[in-house]
């Protein structure tokens, strides 16, 4: 009987009811509920990771550009490796490994 009375007193407590309703409302029915906040956090982490990868790619590209601007040999090497260009009297064989 004491246990039932104790539980009943807690359920009748206006502060407990108010806090419970607030938590349920914020958790499920609000426009900025916890699920949406978590989804946005996950998306933000993915975008930050992508930003780091893009920054690294930009740095690599800038280094490659500065190398191409400095010497003619590097331009020829780049054209041969990237675009498979050749001189008039040469033959190129492309071997692809599995």
C-alpha positions as CSV (number, residue, x, y, z in Angstrom):
1,X,0.0,0.0,0.0
2,X,2.9,2.4,0.8
3,X,4.5,1.7,-2.5
4,X,1.3,2.5,-4.4
5,X,0.7,5.6,-2.4
6,X,4.3,6.8,-3.1
7,X,4.0,6.2,-6.9
8,X,0.6,7.9,-6.9
9,X,2.0,10.9,-5.1
10,X,4.8,11.3,-7.7
11,X,2.3,11.0,-10.5
12,X,0.1,13.7,-8.9
13,X,3.0,16.1,-8.5
14,X,2.5,19.0,-10.9
15,X,6.3,19.6,-11.4
16,X,6.9,16.0,-12.3
17,X,4.0,16.0,-14.8
18,X,5.1,19.3,-16.3
19,X,8.7,18.2,-16.7
20,X,7.6,14.9,-18.2
21,X,5.3,16.6,-20.7
22,X,8.1,19.0,-21.6
23,X,10.6,16.2,-22.2
24,X,8.1,14.3,-24.4
25,X,7.2,17.4,-26.3
26,X,10.8,18.4,-27.0
27,X,11.8,14.9,-27.8
28,X,9.2,14.1,-30.4
29,X,6.8,16.9,-31.3
30,X,8.9,20.1,-31.5
31,X,10.2,21.3,-34.9
32,X,13.7,21.1,-33.5
33,X,13.4,17.7,-31.8
34,X,16.4,15.6,-30.7
35,X,16.3,13.3,-33.7
36,X,16.6,16.3,-36.1
37,X,19.4,17.8,-34.1
38,X,21.3,14.5,-34.2
39,X,20.8,14.2,-38.0
40,X,22.2,17.7,-38.4
41,X,25.2,16.9,-36.2
42,X,26.0,13.8,-38.4
43,X,25.6,15.9,-41.6
44,X,27.9,18.6,-40.1
45,X,30.6,16.1,-39.3
46,X,30.4,14.7,-42.8
47,X,30.7,18.2,-44.3
48,X,33.6,19.0,-42.0
49,X,35.4,15.8,-43.2
50,X,34.7,16.7,-46.8
51,X,36.0,20.2,-46.2
52,X,39.3,18.8,-44.8
53,X,39.6,16.5,-47.9
54,X,38.9,19.4,-50.2
55,X,41.5,21.6,-48.5
56,X,44.1,18.8,-48.9
57,X,43.2,18.5,-52.6
58,X,43.5,22.2,-53.1
59,X,46.9,22.2,-51.4
60,X,48.1,19.4,-53.6
61,X,46.8,21.1,-56.7
62,X,48.5,24.4,-55.8
63,X,51.8,22.5,-55.3
64,X,51.4,20.8,-58.6
65,X,50.6,24.2,-60.3
66,X,53.6,25.9,-58.8
67,X,55.8,23.0,-60.0
68,X,54.3,23.3,-63.5
69,X,55.0,27.1,-63.6
70,X,58.6,26.7,-62.7
71,X,60.1,24.3,-65.2
72,X,59.5,23.1,-68.8
73,X,60.6,19.5,-67.9
74,X,57.8,19.2,-65.3
75,X,55.2,20.4,-67.9
76,X,56.4,17.7,-70.3
77,X,56.4,15.0,-67.6
78,X,52.9,16.1,-66.5
79,X,51.5,16.0,-70.0
80,X,53.0,12.5,-70.6
81,X,51.8,11.0,-67.4
82,X,48.3,12.6,-67.1
83,X,47.2,13.0,-70.7
84,X,49.3,10.3,-72.4
85,X,50.8,12.7,-74.8
86,X,53.8,11.7,-77.0
87,X,56.3,13.0,-79.4
88,X,55.8,12.4,-83.1
89,X,58.3,9.5,-83.3
90,X,57.2,7.6,-80.2
91,X,54.8,4.9,-79.4
92,X,53.0,4.6,-76.1
93,X,51.8,1.3,-74.6
94,X,49.4,1.6,-71.7
95,X,49.4,-1.4,-69.3
96,X,46.6,-1.6,-66.8
97,X,47.1,-3.9,-63.8
98,X,44.1,-5.6,-62.2
